[in-house]
Amino acid sequence: MDRLCSRWGGAVIRVGKVPEPDGFAAERERGEAHMRAYPSRGPIDIWSPFRSHLAAGFEHRCGYTAMLTYDGQVDHYRCQRDHRHMTYDWSNYRYCSVAMNRRKGTKDVLDPYEIETRWFEIQFPSLQLVLTDTVPENERVRAARTIACLGLGDDEFIIKQRQGWIEMYGLGRLNLEGLRQVAPLLAEMVERRGLTPQEVGRVFSLGEP
């Protein structure tokens, strides 16, 4: 796994670029001034106050798991250690869960802003993420590494998150549109297979919705 994760990781749905918010330019200048004045020190955090703006642009979904998270952080897509000049670049920020931010670390990952749609799908009932035939041949190795690096395929932590959302659908606590908001790949799975809440409920031994 370490060998696979040495370079690639990534997102599984494309996200529209979030515009720079009002007031960020002034904070960027403050951060860059600090960096010039104290080059040996670490950067000051000017991005966290804008987390809610970034989260809204990502519809409060983690950029890497494509599932709802309200504990998300501002991730420097290009890590600060290796790309110091991008520390205060708004275009370098992505919204992701705390767990995924830690896993990603300094790895070079597939960008949520550049991933193509329908490259990945979730299987039923395993809820594992796999590649689809739409991935171009010259990207298949990279896409496979994408799944491996962040545990997006069959990692227990992520499978449990998916199961939690699909069980809510099976219990009738989320309709299809609600599922699409919190976990769009699961909603696509439901639509692709024509799954009703009752069918999902039977598979996961849930009570009647």
N, C-alpha and C positions, 0 to 999 in steps of 0.2 A: 504493500500500500504506500509506504513512504516513497518508493521509486516512482509510482504512478503520480503521486501528489507533488513531486518535486517542482513542477512547473505549472500545471493546469488545475483548474477547479471550475466552479461556476454556477451560473444561473440557468433556469429552465424555461422562463418565459421572457419575452421582450418587454421592456418598460420604456415608455416615452420619456424623453429628457425633461427634467424638471427645471424650469427657468430660475435664474438667480433671483432671490428675493430682495425686496427693498431693504436698504440698510446694510446689506452684506458688503458692499464695496468699501464703506468706511471701516468696517471691522477688518477687512482684508488688508487695508493699508496699515492699520494698527498692528496686525500680526506680522506683516512684512517688515515694518519698522523695528519691531522687537527682534526679529531674526537678524537684521543688519546690525543692530546695536549689540546683540549678545549671540554671536554665531556659534559659540560652544554650548549654549543652553538648548534645552528642548523647546519645542514650539508652545505658544500659549493657545489655549482652546478658545477659538472664536466661533467654532462651528456648532457647538451644542445648542446655543440659543435658537438656532435655525432648524433644529431637528424636526419640529412639528411641521414646518413648511415642506421639508424633504419627505417626511412620512406621508403627508397628504398627497404629494406627487406620485408616490408609490402605492397609493390607496391603502396605506398602512400594512402592506404585505412585504415580507422580507424579500429582498432582491435576489436571494439565492435559493430559498426553498419555495418561493411563490405561495406562501401561506401567511395569513393574518398574524401580525405580532404588534403588540402595543408596548413592548419593552425594548423596541429597536434602538439602534445607535447609528451615528453617522460613521460610515466606513470610508476610509481613504482607499479608493479602488487601486490606485498606484500607491504603494506603501510609502510612508514618510521617510523611512530609513534610506530607501533606494531612489526616491524621487522627491527629494527635499524641496525642489522648486515648485512642486505641485501641492504643497501642504495647505495653502490657502486658495487653491483654485476650485471654485464651486463646481466646475464640470468634473472634478475628480471625486465627488462625494456620491455615495450610494447609501440607501437605507437598508439595514439588515438586522436580524435578531442578534442578541448578545452572544448566543451560542455560535452562530455562524460567523460572526465577526472574529471570535476567538479561533475558530477552526481555520478560517481563511488566513489569518495572520498576515505574513508578508508574501504569500503565494500570488502568482500572477494568474488571475482567474478569468473565465469567460464573462464578458461584460453584459449586465442586464440591459444596457442601452443598445447592444449590438446583436444579441442572440436572435436567430430567426425563429418564427413561430412554428409549432408542430414538429420540432426536432425531437421532442420527448413526449412520452405519454405514460400514464399510470395503468398498471395491469390490475385486473380484478379476478379474484378477491385478495391477492397477495399484497396489493397496494405498493408494489415495487415500481420504481421508475426505470424505463428502458428507452433506448434509441428507437426512432422510427425510420422507415425507408426514405423519408424526405431529407435525411441528413446527406449532404453531398459526399461522394466517395473520398474526396481529399480532406474532409473534415471529420471522418468517422473515428479516427484514432483520437483526435483531440476531444471529440464529444464524449467518447468512452472515458477518457481521463477526467473529463468534467464531472461525470457521475461519481467516479471513484474518489476523487480528492476530498469532496465535502461530505461524503457518505450519503449522497442524494438518492442512491439506488435502493438499498435495503437496510440502511442503518436503523437500529431499533428506536432511537430517539425520534427520528423523522417519521418512521412508520407509525409510531404511536400518535404523533400529531395528525397524520392523515386519517388514522382510524377514528380519532376523536371527532373530526369533522364529518366523516362519512356516516358515523353512527348517529350524529345529530340529524342528518338527512333521513336516515333510516327510521328514526323515531318521530319524524314529522316536525322537528323543532327548527329545521331549515328547509325552505323550498329550494328549487333549483337555482333561482336567481340569488338567493342568499348564499348558497354554496359557491356560486360563481364569484361572489365578492370576497369570500374568505379563503377559498382554495380553488382557483380556476381550473387547474389540471384535473382535480377530482370531478368538477362539474362536467368537463369535457369527457371524462371517462363514463360518467352516468349517461350523458347524451349519446355517446358512441355505442354503448351497449344497450341503450333503452331501458335502464334500470329504474324501477319504481321504488319508492320508499319501502314497500312491503317486501320486495325481492331482496333489497339490501338488509332489511331487518331479519329475514330468515337466515341469510348467510352468516350474519354476525350474532344470531341468537338474541335478537332484541325483542322487546314487547311490541304489541301492535301500536302504531302511531295513532 
